[in-house]
Amino acid sequence: MDLQEQLKKLFPDHVPSEEPTANIEKPTVWLQEAPLLCKYEKRKGKPITIIEGYQGADSDFKQLAKELKQLLSVGGSFKNEQIIIQGDYRDQIMKFLQEKGFKTKRVGG
């Protein structure tokens, strides 16, 4: 017994609508010509990864920061038009950004 049959038994008077449900799309991020710079630094003895060089809207860059933090399960922030991620995740971040269609450039080590 599939879900539709179960629903018909539970709600016999309900008439399902024939309208297709609207596809909810994720907001797209504006892609740019210049590559994003992915740097590695140590601050107070702790490693961090910095992504900078985005030329689009700040809200898009903040959304990108949120996606990166969720992907890597780490902390981070968005300050001074830079994404700061706790830890050295340059390879994983660059791979993620390239899958999204960004050009990336590794800076330092």
Secondary structure, DSSP 8 states (H G I E B T S, - for coil): --HHHHHHHH-TT-----S-------------SS-EEEEEEEETTEEEEEEE---S-HHHHHHHHHHHHHHHT--EEEETTEEEEES--HHHHHHHHHHHT--EEEE--
